[in-house]
Amino acid sequence: MAINKAIPLEAAPRTEFGKGAARRARRDGLIPVVIYSKSIDEPLHITVDRLNFTAIIRNHGVNAVVDVDIEGEKQLAIVKHIDQNVLTFDIDHVDLLAISRGEKIEVEVPVVHTGEPAPGAMVIQDADFLAVEAPVLSIPEEFEIDIEGLEIGTQITAADVKLDEGITLVSDPETLIINIVEPEEEDLPEPGEEGEDDAEGESVEATEEGPTNDSE
């Protein structure tokens, strides 16, 4: 599924800066945000509602395109970087990149697989993201790869992933995404074998250590 429209995002100008101001904003349920742009010298400093922005990321992914409304002035932007609190996982700070309609940008899109391989086979996913260049309003939310019934030895590379019209691959085409392999056999002991040996070993060791402790 591709993003086909920008998501409205209400914002307010930020006039106070520094760690203290950022902490106060977060206490008020706001996230400090900076919008960077290639066409302007100074970044824009704003705040957005934490619950609203968190819902956008949860529902639309990290490549969400937002239409930021700053007191009536609108700016299209995409998420560039998110800082999360290591304890609470709340979003503490966001960097956005200003973009324009019709522009193409390079993004990393998550890769997921669905289905189950053939009986006796195991799937290994070697790459979790794929770099592509896409129109800002046609960025895929994810690439879904169907592995249903795939046999051992099957490999899926970046070149095998189907891309929508207008989207071009940036990752190396030979990047391995999915590898269907034979599970490694675990060297498990026969029932009762190692357990009995270990028990005997522990018994002898305890017997040998006992007199030593007494003599001390």
C-alpha distance (Angstrom), angle and dihedral (degrees) to the residues before:
residue distance angle dihedral
M1 . . .
A2 3.80 . .
I3 3.77 130.4 .
N4 3.82 105.8 -109.6
K5 3.76 101.4 175.6
A6 3.77 140.3 27.8
I7 3.79 118.6 -101.9
P8 3.83 115.0 -124.7
L9 3.81 113.4 -116.8
E10 3.79 122.7 -176.2
A11 3.81 114.4 -145.5
A12 3.80 140.4 174.5
P13 3.82 128.6 -146.5
R14 3.81 114.1 -101.1
T15 3.79 114.4 -136.3
E16 3.81 100.1 166.8
F17 3.78 119.7 71.4
G18 3.79 139.1 -176.2
K19 3.79 133.7 64.0
G20 3.80 93.8 -66.5
A21 3.79 93.0 53.7
A22 3.82 90.8 46.3
R23 3.82 91.1 51.8
R24 3.82 91.0 50.2
A25 3.79 90.9 50.1
R26 3.80 91.2 50.9
R27 3.81 90.9 48.7
D28 3.80 87.4 55.2
G29 3.81 90.8 54.1
L30 3.80 95.0 -101.8
I31 3.80 132.9 125.7
P32 3.82 120.8 -141.0
V33 3.82 108.5 -127.5
V34 3.79 133.5 -172.5
I35 3.81 121.3 -159.4
Y36 3.80 114.0 -154.7
S37 3.78 123.1 -164.5
K38 3.79 136.8 -173.8
S39 3.80 90.2 -143.3
I40 3.82 100.4 51.5
D41 3.81 129.8 59.0
E42 3.79 98.3 -145.6
P43 3.81 122.9 52.7
L44 3.81 120.0 -128.9
H45 3.80 117.3 -113.2
I46 3.80 115.8 -151.9
T47 3.80 143.0 149.0
V48 3.80 127.9 -130.8
D49 3.79 133.7 -170.0
R50 3.82 109.5 -87.8
L51 3.81 96.7 -143.9
N52 3.78 92.8 47.9
F53 3.80 94.8 47.8
T54 3.82 93.2 43.5
A55 3.81 89.2 53.7
I56 3.82 90.4 52.1
I57 3.81 91.8 53.6
R58 3.81 92.6 44.1
N59 3.81 93.5 49.9
H60 3.80 101.5 35.0
G61 3.81 106.0 25.5
V62 3.78 134.1 -125.1
N63 3.82 92.4 -57.5
A64 3.80 92.6 61.3
V65 3.81 114.4 146.3
V66 3.80 112.6 -141.7
D67 3.79 132.2 -166.1
V68 3.80 100.4 -142.4
D69 3.81 114.3 -151.8
I70 3.82 110.5 -159.2
E71 3.80 105.6 -177.0
G72 3.80 91.8 -43.5
E73 3.81 96.2 -39.0
K74 3.81 109.9 110.8
Q75 3.79 128.5 -154.1
L76 3.78 127.7 179.3
A77 3.82 111.5 -135.5
I78 3.79 143.4 164.6
V79 3.78 129.0 -145.2
K80 3.80 110.7 -94.7
H81 3.81 102.2 171.5
I82 3.80 138.3 -4.6
D83 3.81 126.9 -159.0
Q84 3.80 115.4 -156.2
N85 3.79 129.7 -167.8
V86 3.80 107.3 -106.5
L87 3.82 92.2 -140.9
T88 3.80 105.2 37.2
F89 3.85 98.7 22.9
D90 3.81 87.8 -135.8
I91 3.81 114.3 148.7
D92 3.81 106.3 -104.2
H93 3.81 102.1 176.7
V94 3.81 139.2 2.8
D95 3.80 134.7 -159.7
L96 3.80 116.0 -156.6
L97 3.80 127.9 -168.1
A98 3.80 117.1 -140.6
I99 3.81 112.7 -127.4
S100 3.80 137.9 172.2
R101 3.80 132.7 -131.7
G102 3.79 113.0 -90.4
E103 3.79 92.2 24.0
K104 3.79 120.2 128.8
I105 3.78 119.4 -139.6
E106 3.78 136.8 -178.3
V107 3.81 114.9 -113.5
E108 3.79 139.1 165.9
V109 3.80 111.4 -120.8
P110 3.84 122.4 -160.9
V111 3.81 117.3 -113.5
V112 3.83 120.6 -146.1
H113 3.79 132.1 176.1
T114 3.78 129.2 -144.2
G115 3.79 133.6 -163.8
E116 3.79 131.2 27.9
P117 3.82 128.9 -79.1
A118 3.81 122.8 -121.8
P119 3.82 116.7 -64.3
G120 3.79 111.3 -76.5
A121 3.81 93.1 21.2
M122 3.80 128.6 111.7
V123 3.80 127.8 -152.3
I124 3.79 122.6 -136.2
Q125 3.80 118.0 -171.0
D126 3.81 107.9 -153.8
A127 3.82 98.7 179.5
D128 3.81 126.9 40.0
F129 3.82 97.4 -174.8
L130 3.78 137.3 39.9
A131 3.81 122.9 -155.1
V132 3.80 114.3 -135.5
E133 3.78 139.2 160.7
A134 3.79 112.5 -125.7
P135 3.82 141.4 162.6
V136 3.80 108.1 -90.9
L137 3.79 93.0 -114.7
S138 3.82 95.1 44.3
I139 3.80 101.2 54.1
P140 3.83 110.7 140.3
E141 3.78 114.5 -122.2
E142 3.82 88.8 -144.5
F143 3.79 143.2 -22.2
E144 3.81 112.9 -115.7
I145 3.81 118.7 -155.3
D146 3.81 119.5 -165.2
I147 3.82 110.9 -142.6
E148 3.81 96.6 171.0
G149 3.81 110.0 147.9
L150 3.81 96.4 -7.4
E151 3.79 113.0 160.7
I152 3.80 129.5 -129.5
G153 3.80 110.2 -80.0
T154 3.81 95.3 34.2
Q155 3.81 113.7 133.5
I156 3.79 128.4 -172.9
T157 3.80 118.1 -159.3
A158 3.80 132.2 -170.7
A159 3.80 88.9 -96.4
D160 3.82 89.7 60.9
V161 3.82 94.3 57.9
K162 3.79 111.6 103.8
L163 3.82 112.3 -124.4
D164 3.79 126.0 -161.3
E165 3.78 119.9 -117.6
G166 3.80 112.4 -75.8
I167 3.81 94.1 25.6
T168 3.80 119.2 107.7
L169 3.79 129.8 -166.7
V170 3.80 117.6 -111.3
S171 3.81 98.9 172.4
D172 3.81 118.0 86.4
P173 3.84 105.1 -81.4
E174 3.81 89.4 -134.0
T175 3.82 93.2 57.3
L176 3.80 107.0 129.6
I177 3.79 111.3 -124.8
I178 3.82 105.7 165.6
N179 3.80 127.8 20.5
I180 3.81 121.0 -174.7
V181 3.81 108.4 -155.1
E182 3.77 142.4 167.9
P183 3.82 112.0 -97.7
E184 3.79 114.2 -109.9
E185 3.78 113.9 -111.9
E186 3.77 114.3 -119.8
D187 3.78 117.0 -134.8
L188 3.75 97.0 -124.2
P189 3.86 119.4 178.4
E190 3.77 120.3 -115.9
P191 3.82 111.5 -99.6
G192 3.79 110.4 -78.7
E193 3.79 96.9 2.3
E194 3.80 105.6 103.1
G195 3.77 93.6 27.3
E196 3.78 91.7 60.6
D197 3.80 93.0 45.4
D198 3.78 92.2 49.0
A199 3.77 91.9 48.8
E200 3.80 91.5 51.8
G201 3.79 91.5 46.7
E202 3.77 92.7 51.1
S203 3.81 91.2 48.1
V204 3.81 92.7 52.8
E205 3.79 92.3 45.9
A206 3.77 92.5 51.3
T207 3.82 90.4 48.6
E208 3.79 91.1 50.8
E209 3.81 94.3 46.8
G210 3.78 94.8 46.2
P211 3.84 98.6 75.5
T212 3.80 91.3 42.5
N213 3.79 91.1 58.3
D214 3.78 92.2 46.6
S215 3.79 92.3 51.8
E216 3.78 91.3 52.7
